[in-house]
Amino acid sequence: MGSFPQDRLSKLTLGTVQLGMPYGYAVKTHPPSPAQRTQMFDTACRSGITCFDTAQAYGEAETVLGQWLADPIAETAQPLLVSKFSPVTDAEPGAFVRNAAQRSLAVLGRERIDAYLAHHPEDILDPAVGEALRTLCAEGAIGSFGVSVYEPEQLDKALQIDGLSVVQVPASLLDKRFQKDGLLQKCADHGVTVFARSVFLQGVLLMPVDQLPAALAPAATAVAALQALAAEIGCPLASLALAAVLSMPGVQSAVVGVANLTQLTRNIAAFESMPDQDAANAALAICGSLPLDVIDPRRWT
Ligand SMILES: NC(=O)c1ccc[n+]([C@@H]2O[C@H](COP(=O)([O-])OP(=O)(O)OC[C@H]3O[C@@H](n4cnc5c(N)ncnc54)[C@H](OP(=O)(O)O)[C@@H]3O)[C@@H](O)[C@H]2O)c1
């Protein structure tokens, strides 16, 4: 069964939800213009980012990514693509997934998607969905398959599915649930490729403490301590955040979301100036467990 080509995968993956629809909790940003999006894709590609994360549910994101993939720079680079099928709503889940994959392939203008994930964690547990994904793999329409999860229990169940080889999990300096319970190590032991998302917790980790949304108040002390540590080391907090998440076992790439070109170039620079493992460990030691209401953006009101 297909596995993800880790040897071609960059440590940063560009997330695309922000490029396809209004998104974000702290600031509801609207997608950049088509010209700005092209510039962002080009910049990511030229900076060594070899993978793009998208989904059918991200508004125009899959479409604009597909349009850019026809540009000469993308044609030459042939970046890796991860996409996700929307929650299954059909009485025949297998047919739903096959149709979804055909739509994603057409929109992206590719003959193959490198990883196709269930966006709704429960869907991957449906035997008909697993069967359809294994068939798509065998036919070569997708290179590998997996699931994007929110909670450790969902990952634990998904790891039992035959042929599953890619997962996406939330992970950050404030959210270490998947590392703590050994599930990331289990992924590493089984050769499952792990993409970590929300490494900046939708951007709130990078905000001044006095501007944190009310839901994040219990994290204020930890954020202040992390900012102080970054200042002491002499690196941006984004560098520390990336170093910490990329040091977690099994994590192959951090899926970073950006609202504009400035954030993208800052994050690439932050990646290039990541501090060493001791600094990452010191940062990881700062924050204990936080309530789900704080670390899961779906619960923020
Ligand atoms: N269930 C799923 O599968 C799922 C769920 C969520 C996300 N994702 C994927 O993961 C990607 C990233 O997710 P995310 O948005 O949750 O996480 P994130 O990368 O933690 O946060 C992205 C946000 O952080 C802010 N930001 C980024 N760089 C910054 C910088 N240098 N300085 C200041 N602020 C900065 C921006 O917020 P502002 O707009 O407020 O400036 C940006 O929209 C998405 O694009 C998507 O591809 C998947």
PDBQT file of the ligand as one rigid body, heavy atoms in Angstrom, charges set to zero:
ROOT
HETATM    1  N1  LIG A 401      -8.843  19.834  10.312  1.00  0.00    +0.000 N 
HETATM    2  C1  LIG A 401      -7.882  20.160   9.497  1.00  0.00    +0.000 C 
HETATM    3  O1  LIG A 401      -7.500  19.382   8.655  1.00  0.00    +0.000 OA
HETATM    4  C2  LIG A 401      -7.218  21.507   9.599  1.00  0.00    +0.000 A 
HETATM    5  C3  LIG A 401      -7.661  22.429  10.552  1.00  0.00    +0.000 A 
HETATM    6  C4  LIG A 401      -7.016  23.664  10.587  1.00  0.00    +0.000 A 
HETATM    7  C5  LIG A 401      -5.963  23.925   9.720  1.00  0.00    +0.000 A 
HETATM    8  N2  LIG A 401      -5.546  23.020   8.803  1.00  0.00    +0.000 N 
HETATM    9  C6  LIG A 401      -4.418  23.281   7.874  1.00  0.00    +0.000 C 
HETATM   10  O2  LIG A 401      -3.311  23.754   8.622  1.00  0.00    +0.000 OA
HETATM   11  C7  LIG A 401      -2.917  25.058   8.159  1.00  0.00    +0.000 C 
HETATM   12  C8  LIG A 401      -2.466  25.908   9.342  1.00  0.00    +0.000 C 
HETATM   13  O3  LIG A 401      -3.464  25.889  10.303  1.00  0.00    +0.000 OA
HETATM   14  P1  LIG A 401      -3.865  27.001  11.349  1.00  0.00    +0.000 P 
HETATM   15  O4  LIG A 401      -4.316  28.192  10.629  1.00  0.00    +0.000 OA
HETATM   16  O5  LIG A 401      -4.766  26.386  12.323  1.00  0.00    +0.000 OA
HETATM   17  O6  LIG A 401      -2.551  27.255  12.091  1.00  0.00    +0.000 OA
HETATM   18  P2  LIG A 401      -1.356  28.242  12.311  1.00  0.00    +0.000 P 
HETATM   19  O7  LIG A 401      -0.361  27.980  11.256  1.00  0.00    +0.000 OA
HETATM   20  O8  LIG A 401      -1.049  27.980  13.719  1.00  0.00    +0.000 OA
HETATM   21  O9  LIG A 401      -1.897  29.752  12.236  1.00  0.00    +0.000 OA
HETATM   22  C9  LIG A 401      -1.978  30.472  11.061  1.00  0.00    +0.000 C 
HETATM   23  C10 LIG A 401      -2.305  31.919  11.418  1.00  0.00    +0.000 C 
HETATM   24  O10 LIG A 401      -1.264  32.444  12.235  1.00  0.00    +0.000 OA
HETATM   25  C11 LIG A 401      -1.052  33.796  11.948  1.00  0.00    +0.000 C 
HETATM   26  N3  LIG A 401       0.349  33.940  11.532  1.00  0.00    +0.000 N 
HETATM   27  C12 LIG A 401       1.057  33.102  10.727  1.00  0.00    +0.000 A 
HETATM   28  N4  LIG A 401       2.314  33.549  10.608  1.00  0.00    +0.000 NA
HETATM   29  C13 LIG A 401       2.423  34.659  11.354  1.00  0.00    +0.000 A 
HETATM   30  C14 LIG A 401       3.465  35.557  11.635  1.00  0.00    +0.000 A 
HETATM   31  N5  LIG A 401       4.697  35.385  11.120  1.00  0.00    +0.000 N 
HETATM   32  N6  LIG A 401       3.216  36.605  12.463  1.00  0.00    +0.000 NA
HETATM   33  C15 LIG A 401       1.991  36.790  13.014  1.00  0.00    +0.000 A 
HETATM   34  N7  LIG A 401       0.945  35.967  12.786  1.00  0.00    +0.000 NA
HETATM   35  C16 LIG A 401       1.163  34.914  11.960  1.00  0.00    +0.000 A 
HETATM   36  C17 LIG A 401      -2.053  34.177  10.873  1.00  0.00    +0.000 C 
HETATM   37  O11 LIG A 401      -3.200  34.650  11.568  1.00  0.00    +0.000 OA
HETATM   38  P3  LIG A 401      -3.914  36.032  11.233  1.00  0.00    +0.000 P 
HETATM   39  O12 LIG A 401      -4.715  35.730  10.007  1.00  0.00    +0.000 OA
HETATM   40  O13 LIG A 401      -4.770  36.269  12.436  1.00  0.00    +0.000 OA
HETATM   41  O14 LIG A 401      -2.853  37.046  10.995  1.00  0.00    +0.000 OA
HETATM   42  C18 LIG A 401      -2.366  32.853  10.207  1.00  0.00    +0.000 C 
HETATM   43  O15 LIG A 401      -3.623  32.845   9.601  1.00  0.00    +0.000 OA
HETATM   44  C19 LIG A 401      -4.118  25.601   7.399  1.00  0.00    +0.000 C 
HETATM   45  O16 LIG A 401      -3.765  26.520   6.401  1.00  0.00    +0.000 OA
HETATM   46  C20 LIG A 401      -4.705  24.346   6.810  1.00  0.00    +0.000 C 
HETATM   47  O17 LIG A 401      -4.023  24.008   5.610  1.00  0.00    +0.000 OA
HETATM   48  C21 LIG A 401      -6.168  21.785   8.752  1.00  0.00    +0.000 A 
ENDROOT
TORSDOF 0
